[in-house]
Amino acid sequence: INKNIPIYLFYPFMKLLSNSLSNQSLFYLLIQSNFSDIPTNFFQNVTKLSLKNNIITLKDSDKEILRSFINLTELYLNENMITVLYNNSFCNLTKLVILDISNNHISTVHKAAFAGLNQLSVLNLSYNMITQLDSDVFTSLKSLTVLNLQNNFLKSFHIKSPFQLIEIVLAGNPWTCSCDLLDLQLWLNAFSVTMANENNTTCTFPNTMENASIKTAAIQPADCQTEKASLENTVTSTFATKLKSRLPLLGKSWTFLGGVLGFVLSTTLLIFTAIKCPTWYRYVMSYSHRRLEENNSEMFEQEFSADMSSSPTVSSTDNEEPIVIFEKIHAFVPGEDGFIEDKYIDSYVTEES
């Protein structure tokens, strides 16, 4: 068997017919099989894989399966249900040369969607729903020569890095031939890139340039510079006008702000007082001030009863009431003249005399 002839393995009715030879290129062709996931029962040395016309969405599990096909050079995912190309969707396919993901529902392409495709030469994104595409998406594609963006919804395409393309397909997009398209036009003319279907790659807006080729449409760089400067001046003047219109209202706004702050503070004080008043009221009512009554007779009786309790008592044998005995501690009888007689003084005077 000639080793340059690929082996075709058809799987149209969910039945896999496989045949493998050592050192032989393998080509799996799975068409109209209603696959929602990429099958895993492939030979790891497969070089060409076609999953055309299925319902694959290229979810995370599909990306993991694709990473195992390190020898893959051609991958066809056209006519599936892919809507978004996430970052690192094909990161392990370093030998991939042709990638066809046309006729899907792709509306968003992340910047690192094609990271790792160092050998990719042909990329087909035609017949999708892409409205905006940054040229940074293709920065990692150093070997890219053919880019097909036909029949999307692109109105402009900003070129930020020089592509070494040989051919580009841009027909079927609603191009707006204004200053936003100027860098693409300059790039097309400067690098002599072949634009396929040039006659059908025309302006849609404005009406004065309708049906004009985007490569030759009359977009003047000088007009774009003037427009840019005018736009900047307009923005600056508009901002200044709005600022001035607000300045006279500054005094009134301070008065209004002061009134609002006063209202807020007074309301807060009233609420605080309303919360604290019941507490203060209960505290005042709990303090009962009672005037002490002066009653000498009662005080005397209390003192007297206290003395009686501390004095000795004698109980009679006849069960009579106890007799209180008061002990005479000091006896003092003053004389008639008010002087105290001291016998010691008298005897001492007598002896001296």
Secondary structure as GFF3:
##gff-version 3
##sequence-region A 1 353
A	DSSP	beta_strand	7	10	.	.	.	ID=ss1
A	DSSP	beta_strand	26	29	.	.	.	ID=ss2
A	DSSP	beta_strand	48	50	.	.	.	ID=ss3
A	DSSP	alpha_helix	60	66	.	.	.	ID=ss4
A	DSSP	beta_strand	74	76	.	.	.	ID=ss5
A	DSSP	beta_strand	84	85	.	.	.	ID=ss6
A	DSSP	beta_strand	98	100	.	.	.	ID=ss7
A	DSSP	beta_strand	108	109	.	.	.	ID=ss8
A	DSSP	beta_strand	122	124	.	.	.	ID=ss9
A	DSSP	three_ten_helix	135	138	.	.	.	ID=ss10
A	DSSP	beta_strand	146	148	.	.	.	ID=ss11
A	DSSP	beta_strand	167	169	.	.	.	ID=ss12
A	DSSP	beta_strand	175	176	.	.	.	ID=ss13
A	DSSP	three_ten_helix	179	181	.	.	.	ID=ss14
A	DSSP	alpha_helix	182	190	.	.	.	ID=ss15
A	DSSP	beta_strand	194	196	.	.	.	ID=ss16
A	DSSP	three_ten_helix	198	200	.	.	.	ID=ss17
A	DSSP	beta_strand	203	205	.	.	.	ID=ss18
A	DSSP	three_ten_helix	207	209	.	.	.	ID=ss19
A	DSSP	alpha_helix	221	246	.	.	.	ID=ss20
A	DSSP	alpha_helix	250	286	.	.	.	ID=ss21
A	DSSP	alpha_helix	296	310	.	.	.	ID=ss22
A	DSSP	beta_strand	313	314	.	.	.	ID=ss23
A	DSSP	beta_strand	323	324	.	.	.	ID=ss24
A	DSSP	alpha_helix	343	352	.	.	.	ID=ss25
###
